[in-house]
Each structure stands twice: as C-alpha cells, then as structure tokens.
C-alpha cells in the first residue's frame, strides 16, 4: 500500500487518516485500526488539527489536500471549504454558489463522494427545509458535528 495511515480517537469514533506523499487523501470512520501508523509530518499535523477541532479551538483546517473527482465535484468540495464554521448551507445554496442553480441533487451526490469529511465540511450542508439529509459517517455524527460547532462559536 503506497498511502501512509494514522488514527485519531475522536469523540465520534476512530478516524482513519490517509496521506499519499505529503497530502491528505482521505478521512474515514473505522471500527478498528487496519494498518500500521506512520508518523509522517502531514499525518501528525492532521491529528493535531483534528484534536484542536474537537476541543473547539480550531475553526479552519490548514492541511494540504489531494482531492480527485470530476470538475463539478471538485467545485462543490471547494465551495464546502467556504462554508463558515458553525453555519450551514442548503444543497441549493451550494449549487447557486458554484453558478449552477438547478444542480442541487448533483451537489448532494458530490457531497456523498467527499473522501475527506470534517476537513472538507460536508456535514454543513442540509436540505432547504432544514432537515439534515444524509451523511456517510452516519446521521448521528452529522448532528454531533453541527452541535459541536454551534456550541463552540
């Protein structure tokens, strides 16, 4: 396996962080550690920043990311990075922000394909009616993250 791995025990479960060279390529929730951890600088920085985030001290992540997707997906993910800590946008608002007013369903699909949740904050996107919609890590985690950010504004 060419990627390096690190693990972070968060309040919402074990987080597996993967880096390829010096960029974060994925963050995922796991039941147990699957690989040997590697103490490379970007993974150590990611763990430190996640720790600060979960303590309510960090509002913006400053990590090199390797995001790969279609041009549309990448535009959605870049827009997610612009959603302020503690705020939510609707799928429709994200679609409008990227200049594609009717693409709110495609925004939902792109959100679902985000491989770096929390850091690319897909949890901050909700339905227009305020309902949470889906979250790959489980809706309970999305609720927790939104409440955590609201509590630490």
N, C-alpha and C positions, 0 to 999 in steps of 0.2 A: 504494500500500500504506500503510495507516494505522499499522502497527506500526513500531517502531524496532528495529534489529538491532545486535548486537555479536557478536564472535567471540573465543573463548578457545582457545588451543592447549594442550590438556591432554595428560597422559601417555597417555591412551587415545583420542586423536583430537581433531579440530577440533569444538568445541562452538559451536553457534549459539544465541544467547540472544535471545528476542524480548520486547519490552515494549510494552504498549499504555498510553499515558499514563504513569503512574508505578508500574505493577505489572508484574511478570514474568508472561508468559502461556505461554511455552514454552521448553524447552531441548531441543536435539536434536543428534545427532551427524551431521556432514556431511563429505563428501569435499573440498569446496572452498567458499570464500565465495561466496554467491549475491547478496548485497545490500551496498550501501554502509553502512558502520558509522556509527552516530550516537552521539556522546559525551554521552548524557543521564545524569543523576545515578544513576538506578536501574540502568542497564546498567553504568556504571563501578563501582558498588558490587558488583554481581553478579560482575563479572570479578575484582575484588579478593578477594571472599569465596571464589570458586572457587579462586583462586591459593592462598589460605590453607588451604583444604581439601586441595588436592593436595600442599601442603608438610607436611601433618599437623598444622597449627596450629589449624584450625577444626573444631569438632565439631558445631556447630549453626549453620544459616544464619539470618540475620536480614534477610529481604527481604520486601517487600510482594508478595503473590502474588494473581493473579486465577485462581481455579480454577472451572471451569464444568463441571458434569456433573449427573447425577441426584442426588437426595438421598442415595441409597445410595452412589454413587461418592464423593461429597464426604465422607461419613462415613468411608469407607475411607481416603481420602487424608489426612484429619485424623488418623486413627489412625496412619498411617505416620509422620507427623511426631513421634509419641510414642515410636517405637522408638529406644532409645538407640544412639548411635554405637558401632560395633563389635559390636553384637548382632544377632541375627536372631529373627524370629517366623515361625511357620508360617502358612500361609493360614488354617488352622483357628483358631489363636490370635488372629489379627486378627478373624476372624468372631466369636469369643467376646467379644473386647474391645469390639466395637460392638453386642453384645447380640443377635446373630443366629447362633447356634451352627452351624446347618446350611448357612450361606451361603458356605462356603469356596471353592466353584467360582466364585461370583459375585465373591468377593474377588479371585480370580485375574483375572477379566475386568476388574474395576475397576483392578487393578494395571496391566494391559496398556494401559489408556486414560489412564494418568497422563501428562500432557503436560510435566511438569516433573521428570524424573528427576534423581537425585543430590540436588537440593534437597528434593524430596519423595521420601524414600529407598525407593523400591520395590525396590531391589536387596537390601534387608534382609529380604525375605520369601522363604521357602523352603518346600519340601514338608515334611510332618510327619516323613518318613523322613530328612530332612537333605539330600536332593537339591536342586539349585539351582532346578529348574523353568526357566521361560523368562525372557528379558529382551529387550525391544525393541531395545536397543543392541547385542545380541549377548551370548551367554553368557560369552564370554571377558572382556567388560567387567565383567559382574556378578562374576565370580571375582576380577578385579583389584581392584574396589572393596571387596569384602569382605576381601580380604587386606590391602589398604592400611589399612583401618580397624583391623583386628586388630593390624597392625604398629605403629600409632600410638596405641594405647590408653594 
